[in-house]
């Protein structure tokens, strides 16, 4: 194997392991393998970024992230700090511990802030769990607190009013 191919494999493995370390923190269970499918990977070790392009599909345990492009960023300590999915309908699915129904979200941009355990859904954002539904310009979901914050204003697009449907408790 030549040096160039070896460097590429090392870079690709580093990008996936960075993603795995970050998504694993979203779970209380032991780390599970990360599966990533994409058409292309661009990795910049100095900048701490990995950019996957082309129908990107990332899965780890109960976490699923999908988009036309997914960017992974790490902090100065080398830990995953943020995963951002872009696309006409980027998609996130996560089932919190102890909950029957998964949380599913779609937007043009989805940002998962690892340390804060916070998800931002930006531009034509939708968030669903069971029969409950939120939509608007920008939604923020705080995973541990089970809190949703919604705003209608999104820079560069028309006002997207907040809409909400909450099912009565059983």
C-alpha positions as CSV (number, residue, x, y, z in Angstrom):
1,X,0.0,0.0,0.0
2,X,1.5,3.4,-0.9
3,X,1.9,6.3,1.5
4,X,-0.9,8.4,-0.1
5,X,-3.4,5.6,0.2
6,X,-2.3,4.9,3.8
7,X,-2.7,8.6,4.7
8,X,-6.2,8.6,3.2
9,X,-7.3,5.5,5.1
10,X,-5.9,7.0,8.3
11,X,-7.7,10.3,7.6
12,X,-11.0,8.6,6.9
13,X,-10.7,6.4,10.0
14,X,-9.9,9.5,12.1
15,X,-13.0,11.3,10.7
16,X,-15.2,8.4,11.5
17,X,-13.7,7.9,15.0
18,X,-14.2,11.6,15.8
19,X,-17.8,11.3,14.8
20,X,-18.2,8.1,16.9
21,X,-16.7,9.6,20.0
22,X,-19.2,12.5,19.8
23,X,-22.3,10.5,19.0
24,X,-21.4,8.0,21.7
25,X,-21.7,10.8,24.3
26,X,-25.3,11.2,23.3
27,X,-25.9,7.7,24.6
28,X,-25.8,6.5,28.2
29,X,-25.1,2.9,27.0
30,X,-21.5,1.9,26.0
31,X,-20.3,3.2,22.7
32,X,-21.7,1.4,19.7
33,X,-20.1,1.3,16.2
34,X,-20.6,4.2,13.9
35,X,-21.7,3.5,10.4
36,X,-21.2,6.3,7.8
37,X,-22.1,6.1,4.1
38,X,-21.3,8.9,1.7
39,X,-20.0,9.6,-1.8
40,X,-17.1,11.7,-0.7
41,X,-15.0,12.6,2.4
42,X,-12.8,15.7,2.8
43,X,-10.7,15.7,6.0
44,X,-8.7,18.6,7.3
45,X,-6.8,17.3,10.4
46,X,-5.3,20.7,11.2
47,X,-8.7,22.4,11.2
48,X,-10.3,19.5,12.9
49,X,-13.0,19.1,10.3
50,X,-14.4,16.2,8.3
51,X,-16.9,16.9,5.5
52,X,-19.0,14.1,4.1
53,X,-20.9,14.7,0.8
54,X,-23.4,12.9,-1.3
55,X,-26.4,11.3,0.3
56,X,-24.7,11.1,3.7
57,X,-26.1,8.6,6.2
58,X,-24.7,8.4,9.7
59,X,-25.9,5.9,12.3
60,X,-24.9,4.9,15.8
61,X,-27.3,3.0,18.0
62,X,-30.5,5.0,18.3
63,X,-29.0,8.1,16.7
64,X,-29.5,8.7,12.9
65,X,-28.3,11.8,11.0
66,X,-28.8,12.2,7.2
67,X,-28.1,15.0,4.8
68,X,-26.7,16.0,1.4
69,X,-23.6,17.1,3.3
70,X,-22.5,16.5,6.9
71,X,-19.7,18.5,8.6
72,X,-18.0,17.2,11.7
73,X,-16.0,19.6,13.9
74,X,-13.7,18.9,16.8
75,X,-12.4,21.1,19.6
76,X,-8.8,21.8,20.6
77,X,-8.8,18.7,22.7
78,X,-9.7,16.6,19.7
79,X,-13.2,15.8,20.9
80,X,-16.2,16.1,18.6
81,X,-17.9,19.4,19.3
82,X,-20.5,19.7,16.5
83,X,-22.1,17.7,13.7
84,X,-24.0,19.7,11.1
85,X,-26.2,18.2,8.4
86,X,-27.3,20.2,5.4
87,X,-29.8,19.4,2.7
88,X,-33.2,20.2,1.3
89,X,-34.5,18.0,4.1
90,X,-31.7,17.1,6.5
91,X,-33.0,14.5,9.0
92,X,-32.3,13.5,12.6
93,X,-33.7,10.6,14.5
94,X,-33.0,9.9,18.2
95,X,-34.7,7.9,20.8
96,X,-33.9,9.2,24.3
97,X,-33.3,6.6,27.0
98,X,-36.5,5.4,28.6
99,X,-38.8,6.8,25.8
100,X,-40.9,4.6,23.5
101,X,-41.3,7.1,20.7
102,X,-38.2,8.5,18.9
103,X,-37.7,12.1,18.2
104,X,-37.5,12.9,14.5
105,X,-36.6,16.2,13.0
106,X,-36.2,17.7,9.6
107,X,-34.9,21.0,8.4
108,X,-32.5,22.5,5.8
109,X,-29.8,22.6,8.5
110,X,-29.5,20.5,11.6
111,X,-26.7,21.2,14.1
112,X,-26.0,18.8,17.0
113,X,-23.9,20.5,19.7
114,X,-22.4,17.6,21.5
115,X,-21.2,19.1,24.8
116,X,-24.5,21.0,25.3
117,X,-26.6,18.0,24.1
118,X,-28.6,20.5,22.1
119,X,-30.0,20.2,18.6
120,X,-30.8,23.2,16.4
121,X,-33.1,22.7,13.4
122,X,-33.0,25.7,11.1
123,X,-35.2,26.8,8.1
124,X,-38.4,24.9,7.5
125,X,-37.8,23.1,10.8
126,X,-40.0,20.2,12.0
127,X,-39.8,18.2,15.2
128,X,-42.0,15.2,16.0
129,X,-42.4,12.8,18.8
130,X,-45.4,10.5,18.9
131,X,-48.3,12.7,17.9
132,X,-46.7,15.9,19.1
133,X,-45.5,18.2,16.3
134,X,-43.6,21.5,16.2
135,X,-42.7,23.5,13.1
136,X,-41.2,26.9,12.4
137,X,-38.2,28.8,11.2
138,X,-35.9,27.6,14.0
139,X,-36.4,24.9,16.7
140,X,-34.0,24.1,19.4
141,X,-34.2,20.8,21.3
142,X,-32.4,20.3,24.6
143,X,-32.0,16.5,24.9
144,X,-31.5,16.1,28.6
145,X,-34.1,18.7,29.7
146,X,-36.7,17.6,27.0
147,X,-37.2,21.3,26.3
148,X,-38.1,22.8,22.9
149,X,-37.6,26.4,22.0
150,X,-39.1,27.8,18.8
151,X,-38.7,31.0,16.8
152,X,-40.2,32.1,13.5
153,X,-37.4,34.3,12.3
154,X,-34.6,32.8,10.2
155,X,-32.0,35.0,8.6
156,X,-32.3,35.1,4.8
157,X,-35.8,33.5,4.5
158,X,-39.4,34.5,4.9
159,X,-40.9,34.5,8.4
160,X,-41.9,30.9,9.2
161,X,-44.5,31.0,11.9
162,X,-44.5,28.6,14.8
163,X,-47.0,25.8,14.7
164,X,-47.5,23.3,17.4
165,X,-49.8,20.3,17.9
166,X,-49.7,18.6,21.3
167,X,-51.6,15.4,22.1
168,X,-53.4,15.1,25.4
169,X,-51.6,13.0,28.0
170,X,-53.0,9.5,28.3
